[in-house]
């Protein structure tokens, strides 16, 4: 360790060495005062110019970003309406959300100012455009050609108005910035002259003061500087001539001599420890960043998978209904199917109300009854107190599908599925049980192993394995899945979640 025993010298001795320090402080204060006066004016005028340029840049970039996002939204809308491309729809939703956020940042207050009023008009135009675009998408989903063409034309006209208005605002911003810059330019000559006079005065005064005290201060400090440079090169035994005057430099001189020895002993150890700590911290940050990104990516991948067989079979059933029955039942079928698909495609990391999750299950059961008729019996036991709690989305429907596809696949009639949701203390209990063929202990162990962070087995679809994994990830390990089954006697899957309310 570095030796600081020199600090124990009598306080009276250190107090007697304040003459040089006081003179330096007094003269430095005078120099600094002159410099502050000289630079304050320069800073003020420079700030006005910087603010003008910043305003021009910020507002121009904001309008340019708005137009860029608007064009991307319009392009995605046209792509979806022309080809009903799901990728175009996703991009449309993403860009329209970004455009809506930009509109919310625009001024909507009533003020007698042209720029504020234009911002207000621009915000309302963007909202109107987004509303027309959304109606066009909905009409396209409903296959109403006349409606979505009409709404698309309305959205296109709104986009052109937004382009025009944002370009006009760019022009206004440019004019305001140039006005401020012109004012600054008119006074620049006076500012330069004033600054020159002040800086010259400060320079001459500084030269006089520095010349007066340079010999007293710089000579011993120069020796200390040479010795410090030698220590920096590793020459810890570099000789330092004695200093006889009793002032602050004597304190520095003695302290430096004492530190030469202690630094030589401590330098190697401190360098080694600092390098080791830095390496450990960097490694830890890399691991934490990797784990965080891995968790987000896994949540997204698990949530956004959809069973293509289910979509195919239910759409085939809708086609058969359209052939054999009237339009009302077909419309109901398509409405429930669309609602179910829309719920499945929401953002993957969200939590939803238990009531929303149950409604998704009800819609899914309705679709299953169209497909299987009265082949299976579905019973729901839902406690009202649980409906207001929150749950990870899409944890029940995959279990119901698993019960039908695997548990009851060989049962022609009499199969039964029971879905329940209850709030017990601080825990939500979901359960899905069936009277099917059951599961082996090996299959149960493989499914429950998905809760472990070390489990990296690839899985397809939103099956039991993925529900187990998603519950563990979404709740930070606080939630869990339990499976009770016996071959030939059915299966009961229970999900236990910490209770929470969505405010």
ZADREN-839860 format. One line per 4 residues: their letters; for each residue x, y, z of C-alpha. Coordinates in pm, 1 decimal, padded with zeros to 6 digits, always signed. Layout:
residues N
A	X:Y:Z | ...
This chain:
residues 503
XXXX	+00000.0:+00000.0:+00000.0 | +00100.9:+00363.0:-00056.4 | +00251.8:+00529.8:+00250.6 | +00063.8:+00842.4:+00366.5
XXXX	+00242.6:+00886.6:+00699.2 | +00365.3:+01231.3:+00586.5 | +00009.8:+01355.7:+00650.2 | +00072.2:+01319.2:+01025.1
XXXX	+00306.3:+01617.7:+01035.6 | +00196.8:+01904.0:+01262.4 | -00088.8:+02114.1:+01127.6 | +00098.0:+02433.7:+01227.7
XXXX	+00381.1:+02349.9:+00984.5 | +00135.3:+02306.5:+00698.2 | -00042.8:+02631.1:+00784.8 | +00286.6:+02820.5:+00757.9
XXXX	+00314.2:+02720.0:+00394.0 | +00011.5:+02897.8:+00259.7 | +00176.4:+03214.7:+00119.4 | +00243.9:+03077.2:-00226.3
XXXX	-00098.9:+02921.1:-00246.6 | -00275.3:+03243.6:-00147.7 | -00087.3:+03444.9:-00410.1 | -00160.5:+03192.9:-00680.5
XXXX	-00530.4:+03183.3:-00587.9 | -00562.3:+03562.6:-00588.0 | -00387.8:+03611.0:-00920.7 | -00566.0:+03317.0:-01077.8
XXXX	-00900.7:+03458.6:-00966.6 | -00826.5:+03785.4:-01146.8 | -00725.8:+03602.9:-01462.7 | -01030.6:+03377.7:-01448.2
XXXX	-01263.1:+03675.3:-01396.2 | -01133.3:+03844.2:-01709.6 | -01154.7:+03520.6:-01904.6 | -01508.5:+03454.6:-01782.6
XXXX	-01619.4:+03798.5:-01898.5 | -01449.7:+03745.0:-02233.0 | -01588.4:+03400.1:-02295.6 | -01938.9:+03457.8:-02157.0
XXXX	-02024.0:+03696.2:-02437.7 | -01877.4:+03458.2:-02693.9 | -02072.7:+03169.4:-02546.6 | -02396.9:+03368.3:-02552.5
XXXX	-02370.0:+03461.6:-02919.1 | -02254.0:+03113.1:-03014.7 | -02547.0:+02963.0:-02825.9 | -02794.3:+03166.4:-03030.8
XXXX	-02643.4:+03033.7:-03351.2 | -02633.0:+02677.2:-03221.5 | -02995.6:+02695.4:-03112.6 | -03099.2:+02824.6:-03455.5
XXXX	-02912.7:+02546.4:-03634.1 | -03039.8:+02286.4:-03388.3 | -03399.6:+02399.0:-03441.0 | -03358.5:+02373.4:-03816.7
XXXX	-03201.7:+02028.4:-03793.7 | -03443.4:+01887.0:-03534.5 | -03763.4:+02003.9:-03702.4 | -03644.2:+01907.9:-04049.9
XXXX	-03545.9:+01560.1:-03932.9 | -03882.0:+01518.0:-03753.3 | -04078.0:+01606.8:-04066.4 | -03852.8:+01387.5:-04282.5
XXXX	-03899.4:+01090.0:-04046.7 | -04276.4:+01143.0:-04050.3 | -04283.0:+01143.3:-04430.4 | -04060.9:+00833.9:-04446.1
XXXX	-04284.2:+00638.8:-04206.1 | -04594.7:+00762.0:-04390.5 | -04461.2:+00634.8:-04723.7 | -04368.9:+00299.0:-04571.1
XXXX	-04719.3:+00270.2:-04417.9 | -04884.2:+00355.9:-04748.4 | -04666.5:+00106.2:-04933.6 | -04749.0:-00172.2:-04683.4
XXXX	-05120.8:-00086.9:-04705.3 | -05115.8:-00107.8:-05083.8 | -04921.7:-00434.9:-05067.4 | -05175.7:-00590.1:-04831.9
XXXX	-05479.6:-00468.8:-05026.5 | -05339.3:-00588.3:-05357.7 | -05209.7:-00930.7:-05248.3 | -05342.7:-00979.3:-04893.6
XXXX	-04985.4:-01050.3:-04785.6 | -04952.2:-01121.6:-04412.0 | -04599.9:-00977.3:-04408.2 | -04732.8:-00650.8:-04555.2
XXXX	-05004.4:-00648.4:-04286.8 | -04750.8:-00687.6:-04008.4 | -04534.3:-00411.0:-04150.1 | -04843.0:-00192.3:-04192.8
XXXX	-04936.6:-00239.9:-03826.3 | -04581.0:-00163.8:-03712.1 | -04543.1:+00149.4:-03927.0 | -04893.1:+00278.1:-03854.7
XXXX	-04824.7:+00245.4:-03481.1 | -04499.5:+00440.5:-03522.4 | -04684.1:+00703.9:-03728.8 | -04951.7:+00732.7:-03460.0
XXXX	-04686.0:+00787.3:-03193.2 | -04531.6:+01065.9:-03402.3 | -04874.0:+01228.3:-03439.3 | -04926.2:+01225.1:-03063.1
XXXX	-04603.7:+01425.2:-03017.5 | -04732.6:+01704.6:-03239.3 | -04900.2:+02008.6:-03083.7 | -05277.3:+01978.2:-03032.9
XXXX	-05334.5:+02287.0:-02819.0 | -05530.7:+02587.5:-02937.6 | -05276.2:+02869.1:-02984.4 | -05267.3:+03170.4:-03214.7
XXXX	-04946.6:+03066.4:-03382.6 | -04912.1:+02948.4:-03742.2 | -04662.8:+02671.2:-03663.6 | -04866.3:+02537.6:-03371.0
XXXX	-05182.6:+02544.1:-03580.5 | -05007.8:+02363.2:-03864.6 | -04882.5:+02098.9:-03621.2 | -05236.2:+02057.7:-03492.0
XXXX	-05371.6:+02020.4:-03846.4 | -05094.7:+01774.3:-03929.7 | -05175.3:+01564.0:-03621.9 | -05543.7:+01546.9:-03715.1
XXXX	-05456.3:+01461.2:-04077.9 | -05236.2:+01172.2:-03961.0 | -05510.7:+01041.3:-03732.5 | -05763.9:+01066.6:-04015.7
XXXX	-05526.8:+00887.4:-04251.7 | -05468.5:+00603.8:-04002.9 | -05843.1:+00567.6:-03947.6 | -05906.6:+00539.7:-04324.5
XXXX	-05620.6:+00292.1:-04365.7 | -05754.2:+00075.8:-04081.4 | -06102.4:+00076.5:-04234.5 | -05952.5:-00030.1:-04568.2
XXXX	-05775.9:-00322.9:-04396.9 | -06096.0:-00427.7:-04219.1 | -06295.0:-00404.9:-04544.6 | -06028.5:-00616.5:-04717.7
XXXX	-06061.7:-00880.4:-04446.5 | -06437.4:-00874.6:-04503.5 | -06380.7:-00904.6:-04880.0 | -06580.9:-00589.5:-04945.2
XXXX	-06403.5:-00465.2:-05257.4 | -06605.1:-00144.7:-05292.7 | -06542.9:-00044.5:-04932.9 | -06169.7:-00108.2:-04920.7
XXXX	-06111.9:+00064.7:-05255.4 | -06304.8:+00367.1:-05128.5 | -06117.6:+00378.7:-04800.8 | -05784.2:+00326.0:-04976.6
XXXX	-05850.5:+00626.7:-05201.0 | -05943.5:+00829.3:-04895.4 | -05619.0:+00722.0:-04722.5 | -05414.9:+00803.1:-05033.3
XXXX	-05557.8:+01154.3:-05048.9 | -05486.8:+01200.5:-04678.7 | -05125.9:+01088.4:-04734.0 | -05079.5:+01349.3:-05006.7
XXXX	-05220.2:+01620.8:-04778.7 | -04978.5:+01514.0:-04503.4 | -04684.8:+01524.5:-04746.9 | -04784.8:+01874.8:-04857.9
XXXX	-04837.7:+02008.4:-04506.4 | -04514.3:+01860.1:-04366.9 | -04319.5:+02011.2:-04658.5 | -04476.0:+02347.7:-04587.5
XXXX	-04378.4:+02320.9:-04221.8 | -04020.9:+02242.2:-04328.8 | -04021.7:+02569.7:-04520.4 | -04153.0:+02763.0:-04218.4
XXXX	-03891.8:+02607.7:-03988.6 | -03618.4:+02696.3:-04234.6 | -03738.6:+03057.2:-04250.8 | -03743.0:+03089.6:-03872.5
XXXX	-03394.5:+02945.5:-03839.9 | -03255.1:+03171.9:-04110.3 | -03411.4:+03473.6:-03937.1 | -03232.6:+03387.4:-03614.3
XXXX	-02908.2:+03324.9:-03799.9 | -02934.1:+03661.4:-03977.7 | -02970.4:+03838.1:-03641.8 | -02661.7:+03661.3:-03514.0
XXXX	-02465.8:+03747.0:-03828.4 | -02553.4:+04117.9:-03797.7 | -02387.1:+04135.6:-03454.8 | -02094.3:+03905.4:-03521.0
XXXX	-01846.7:+04183.3:-03603.9 | -01910.9:+04365.0:-03276.5 | -01887.4:+04039.0:-03087.1 | -01555.2:+03951.2:-03247.3
XXXX	-01410.0:+04293.9:-03169.0 | -01527.7:+04287.7:-02806.9 | -01396.0:+03937.9:-02757.9 | -01063.2:+04035.1:-02910.0
XXXX	-01020.5:+04329.4:-02672.0 | -01115.4:+04125.5:-02367.2 | -00895.5:+03832.3:-02463.8 | -00599.7:+04061.6:-02532.0
XXXX	-00636.9:+04224.6:-02190.8 | -00659.6:+03887.8:-02024.8 | -00355.0:+03768.1:-02215.6 | -00137.1:+04067.6:-02118.4
XXXX	-00241.0:+04044.9:-01753.7 | -00172.8:+03674.0:-01749.0 | +00172.5:+03722.5:-01901.1 | +00261.3:+03978.0:-01634.7
XXXX	+00147.3:+03759.2:-01348.0 | +00306.4:+03447.3:-01489.4 | +00639.4:+03623.0:-01546.7 | +00637.9:+03747.3:-01187.9
XXXX	+00593.5:+03406.8:-01029.5 | +00732.4:+03177.3:-01295.1 | +01078.6:+03143.2:-01151.1 | +00950.3:+03079.7:-00798.0
XXXX	+00702.1:+02817.4:-00904.4 | +00816.1:+02654.8:-01226.5 | +01173.0:+02559.3:-01141.9 | +01093.6:+02317.8:-00855.1
XXXX	+00781.3:+02200.7:-01035.1 | +00988.2:+02126.5:-01342.7 | +01214.3:+01905.3:-01133.3 | +00913.0:+01731.1:-00992.2
XXXX	+00779.4:+01687.7:-01346.3 | +01103.1:+01525.7:-01461.0 | +01095.2:+01292.4:-01162.1 | +00728.5:+01209.7:-01226.5
XXXX	+00809.9:+01130.5:-01589.5 | +01084.1:+00898.2:-01473.0 | +00842.5:+00722.2:-01238.8 | +00596.2:+00694.3:-01527.7
XXXX	+00865.0:+00511.9:-01723.8 | +00924.3:+00278.0:-01430.5 | +01236.4:+00453.0:-01292.6 | +01119.3:+00462.0:-00933.6
XXXX	+01470.1:+00542.5:-00798.0 | +01515.1:+00863.0:-00999.1 | +01704.0:+01117.8:-00775.0 | +01521.7:+01439.4:-00678.3
XXXX	+01729.5:+01739.6:-00559.5 | +01637.4:+01874.9:-00212.9 | +01402.4:+02171.1:-00185.3 | +01477.2:+02417.0:+00099.1
XXXX	+01189.5:+02668.0:+00088.5 | +00901.0:+02609.7:+00329.3 | +00589.5:+02635.0:+00114.0 | +00340.2:+02413.7:-00060.6
XXXX	+00598.6:+02293.5:-00311.3 | +00804.3:+02158.7:-00019.7 | +00498.2:+01955.0:+00082.3 | +00465.3:+01820.9:-00271.5
XXXX	+00836.8:+01744.8:-00284.3 | +00837.6:+01547.7:+00039.2 | +00516.8:+01366.7:-00049.3 | +00655.4:+01269.0:-00387.6
XXXX	+00971.3:+01127.8:-00235.3 | +00763.9:+00919.3:+00005.0 | +00534.2:+00801.1:-00271.5 | +00822.0:+00692.3:-00495.3
XXXX	+00891.8:+00401.8:-00265.6 | +00531.1:+00303.6:-00198.1 | +00423.8:+00333.0:-00563.6 | +00702.0:+00100.3:-00667.2
XXXX	+00565.6:-00165.4:-00432.5 | +00195.1:-00115.3:-00507.4 | +00194.5:-00045.6:-00881.0 | +00230.4:-00402.0:-01002.8
XXXX	-00032.0:-00540.2:-00763.3 | -00285.5:-00264.5:-00833.6 | -00242.8:-00300.3:-01209.2 | -00297.3:-00673.0:-01190.0
XXXX	-00610.5:-00641.7:-00975.4 | -00760.1:-00366.0:-01191.8 | -00710.2:-00568.8:-01509.5 | -00864.5:-00876.5:-01351.4
XXXX	-01168.6:-00686.2:-01225.1 | -01220.9:-00521.6:-01564.4 | -01205.8:-00856.6:-01742.2 | -01451.5:-01014.2:-01499.9
XXXX	-01695.1:-00722.7:-01534.1 | -01685.1:-00733.3:-01914.3 | -01746.1:-01107.2:-01913.1 | -02036.9:-01071.6:-01673.6
XXXX	-02196.8:-00799.5:-01886.6 | -02163.0:-01016.2:-02197.4 | -02330.2:-01309.5:-02021.6 | -02615.6:-01095.0:-01888.1
XXXX	-02674.2:-00936.9:-02229.3 | -02678.5:-01279.2:-02397.0 | -02922.2:-01421.8:-02142.8 | -03155.4:-01123.4:-02176.7
XXXX	-03161.8:-01142.9:-02555.8 | -03204.7:-01519.2:-02547.7 | -03505.9:-01490.2:-02318.5 | -03673.4:-01225.5:-02537.9
XXXX	-03608.9:-01426.1:-02852.7 | -03744.7:-01743.7:-02699.7 | -04061.0:-01572.5:-02578.1 | -04121.2:-01433.3:-02925.8
XXXX	-04056.8:-01764.2:-03098.2 | -04279.1:-01963.6:-02863.9 | -04572.9:-01721.3:-02873.6 | -04593.2:-01662.6:-03248.1
XXXX	-04611.5:-02027.5:-03363.5 | -04952.3:-02133.6:-03500.9 | -05067.7:-02485.9:-03579.4 | -05114.4:-02500.8:-03959.2
XXXX	-05325.1:-02817.4:-03933.6 | -05579.8:-02643.8:-03712.5 | -05605.8:-02348.2:-03951.8 | -05646.8:-02582.4:-04247.6
XXXX	-05913.0:-02799.7:-04086.0 | -06123.4:-02513.6:-03949.6 | -06110.4:-02322.4:-04276.7 | -06214.5:-02641.2:-04457.1
XXXX	-06509.0:-02671.4:-04220.0 | -06603.2:-02311.5:-04298.0 | -06596.7:-02391.6:-04666.4 | -06829.0:-02688.5:-04616.9
XXXX	-07072.1:-02477.0:-04414.2 | -07074.5:-02213.6:-04686.1 | -07179.3:-02481.4:-04936.1 | -07449.7:-02645.3:-04727.2
XXXX	-07605.0:-02364.1:-04522.0 | -07701.7:-01998.6:-04537.6 | -07471.7:-01698.5:-04507.2 | -07553.4:-01620.2:-04142.1
XXXX	-07387.0:-01926.1:-03994.8 | -07094.3:-01892.3:-04234.0 | -07049.9:-01533.7:-04124.8 | -07056.2:-01638.8:-03759.1
XXXX	-06797.2:-01906.3:-03825.1 | -06564.6:-01671.1:-04006.0 | -06610.2:-01403.1:-03738.2 | -06510.4:-01637.1:-03456.2
XXXX	-06220.7:-01777.2:-03654.7 | -06091.2:-01428.3:-03732.6 | -06122.9:-01325.0:-03366.8 | -05929.2:-01632.5:-03257.9
XXXX	-05651.5:-01574.4:-03512.8 | -05634.4:-01204.7:-03424.3 | -05592.9:-01294.0:-03055.3 | -05317.1:-01544.0:-03141.3
XXXX	-05118.1:-01289.4:-03341.6 | -05101.6:-01018.1:-03072.6 | -04753.7:-00924.4:-02934.8 | -04596.2:-01230.7:-02784.6
XXXX	-04462.0:-01096.2:-02455.9 | -04792.6:-00953.4:-02333.5 | -05003.6:-01041.4:-02030.8 | -05383.3:-01045.1:-02073.9
XXXX	-05690.1:-01071.0:-01851.4 | -05803.5:-01419.7:-01758.9 | -06140.6:-01322.0:-01906.4 | -05973.2:-01264.9:-02245.7
XXXX	-05797.1:-01601.7:-02227.5 | -06126.1:-01777.4:-02142.7 | -06302.6:-01599.3:-02430.2 | -06032.0:-01727.6:-02665.8
XXXX	-06095.4:-02082.7:-02538.2 | -06471.5:-02041.7:-02587.5 | -06418.9:-01935.4:-02948.9 | -06185.5:-02229.4:-03004.1
XXXX	-06440.8:-02473.3:-02856.8 | -06709.2:-02329.1:-03085.1 | -06484.5:-02399.7:-03383.9 | -06411.6:-02751.2:-03258.7
XXXX	-06783.7:-02825.5:-03229.8 | -06828.1:-02725.9:-03593.5 | -06559.5:-02973.1:-03686.2 | -06644.6:-03265.4:-03455.5
XXXX	-07013.9:-03204.6:-03381.4 | -07121.5:-03376.7:-03058.3 | -06830.3:-03619.4:-03059.8 | -06671.5:-03447.7:-02757.3
XXXX	-06819.3:-03276.7:-02451.6 | -06661.7:-02952.7:-02325.9 | -06724.3:-02822.7:-01971.8 | -06602.9:-02486.9:-01832.8
XXXX	-06577.6:-02416.2:-01460.3 | -06470.2:-02052.4:-01431.5 | -06456.4:-01860.5:-01102.1 | -06561.4:-01494.9:-01134.2
XXXX	-06288.1:-01377.2:-00895.2 | -06021.3:-01503.7:-01135.7 | -06145.5:-01313.0:-01442.5 | -05983.0:-00983.2:-01342.9
XXXX	-05635.1:-01133.9:-01290.9 | -05360.6:-01135.5:-01551.6 | -05202.6:-01432.8:-01724.6 | -04956.4:-01496.9:-02006.7
XXXX	-05152.6:-01515.9:-02330.8 | -05232.4:-01845.5:-02507.3 | -05167.5:-02092.2:-02226.5 | -05512.4:-02262.0:-02218.9
XXXX	-05598.7:-02305.6:-02589.4 | -05285.5:-02515.5:-02664.9 | -05377.8:-02746.4:-02374.7 | -05733.5:-02791.5:-02509.9
XXXX	-05591.4:-02862.0:-02855.9 | -05343.5:-03107.9:-02703.6 | -05628.7:-03288.2:-02528.3 | -05824.3:-03325.0:-02856.2
XXXX	-05533.5:-03407.2:-03087.4 | -05349.7:-03649.9:-02856.9 | -05571.4:-03748.2:-02562.8 | -05904.6:-03808.8:-02740.7
XXXX	-05782.2:-03882.7:-03093.8 | -05895.5:-04251.1:-03082.4 | -06230.5:-04187.6:-02909.4 | -06524.0:-04167.9:-03149.6
XXXX	-06777.5:-04046.3:-02891.4 | -06809.3:-03975.5:-02523.0 | -06479.8:-03791.7:-02490.0 | -06488.1:-03516.3:-02229.1
XXXX	-06268.4:-03207.9:-02172.0 | -06296.1:-02997.1:-01852.8 | -06147.9:-02645.1:-01839.4 | -06135.5:-02460.5:-01506.2
XXXX	-05994.9:-02131.1:-01374.5 | -05990.0:-02049.2:-01003.6 | -05825.5:-01796.5:-00772.3 | -05695.7:-01952.4:-00450.0
XXXX	-05518.9:-01702.0:-00226.2 | -05237.4:-01542.8:-00428.3 | -05233.6:-01813.1:-00695.0 | -05434.2:-01863.5:-01014.3
XXXX	-05515.5:-02227.9:-01089.5 | -05581.6:-02323.1:-01452.1 | -05654.2:-02683.9:-01535.5 | -05742.7:-02876.2:-01851.0
XXXX	-05835.5:-03243.0:-01804.6 | -05955.5:-03504.9:-02050.0 | -06081.8:-03862.9:-02043.7 | -05841.1:-03977.4:-02313.4
XXXX	-05556.9:-04223.4:-02345.1 | -05327.1:-04056.4:-02089.2 | -04950.2:-03999.8:-02090.6 | -04653.8:-04208.5:-01992.5
XXXX	-04417.4:-04095.2:-01717.0 | -04144.8:-04049.2:-01978.1 | -04360.1:-03812.4:-02186.0 | -04454.4:-03615.8:-01872.3
XXXX	-04088.6:-03578.5:-01773.5 | -03993.4:-03460.0:-02123.4 | -04270.7:-03198.4:-02124.3 | -04188.6:-03062.4:-01776.1
XXXX	-03817.7:-03042.4:-01862.5 | -03901.5:-02743.4:-02084.1 | -03914.5:-02523.4:-01772.8 | -03537.6:-02561.9:-01729.2
XXXX	-03320.2:-02284.6:-01885.2 | -03077.6:-02556.4:-02000.8 | -03345.5:-02724.5:-02214.4 | -03260.3:-02646.6:-02579.5
XXXX	-03460.2:-02914.7:-02763.3 | -03634.4:-02772.8:-03073.7 | -04014.3:-02796.4:-03069.9 | -04281.6:-02721.8:-03330.3
XXXX	-04624.5:-02567.0:-03267.3 | -04773.7:-02432.8:-02943.7 | -04794.3:-02768.8:-02764.3 | -04761.0:-02877.4:-02404.7
XXXX	-04380.5:-02843.4:-02412.7 | -04400.3:-02478.7:-02522.0 | -04671.9:-02391.5:-02269.2 | -04447.1:-02522.9:-01991.5
XXXX	-04153.2:-02320.8:-02120.5 | -04353.1:-02001.2:-02176.0 | -04504.6:-02011.3:-01825.2 | -04155.9:-02043.0:-01675.4
XXXX	-04008.2:-01763.0:-01887.1 | -04298.6:-01517.9:-01867.7 | -04322.4:-01539.9:-01487.1 | -03950.4:-01545.7:-01414.5
XXXX	-03977.1:-01896.9:-01272.7 | -04261.6:-01811.8:-01029.6 | -04523.6:-02000.1:-01230.6 | -04519.5:-02375.6:-01293.6
XXXX	-04706.9:-02655.4:-01469.6 | -04813.1:-02982.8:-01307.8 | -04923.0:-03294.5:-01501.5 | -05122.6:-03584.6:-01357.1
XXXX	-05189.1:-03874.6:-01592.0 | -05227.9:-04249.1:-01611.5 | -05226.0:-04450.2:-01930.6 | -05584.7:-04523.9:-02029.7
XXXX	-05736.6:-04297.0:-01762.4 | -05693.7:-03945.1:-01902.2 | -05469.0:-03648.3:-01827.5 | -05499.1:-03336.0:-01609.6
XXXX	-05264.6:-03042.6:-01676.4 | -05259.9:-02768.6:-01409.3 | -05099.2:-02425.2:-01446.9 | -05014.2:-02233.3:-01127.4
XXXX	-04950.7:-01858.7:-01171.8 | -04885.6:-01574.8:-00923.7 | -05204.2:-01367.4:-00907.8 | -05186.7:-01010.2:-01033.1
XXX	-05436.2:-00747.4:-01142.9 | -05414.6:-00548.5:-01465.4 | -05472.5:-00184.5:-01368.1
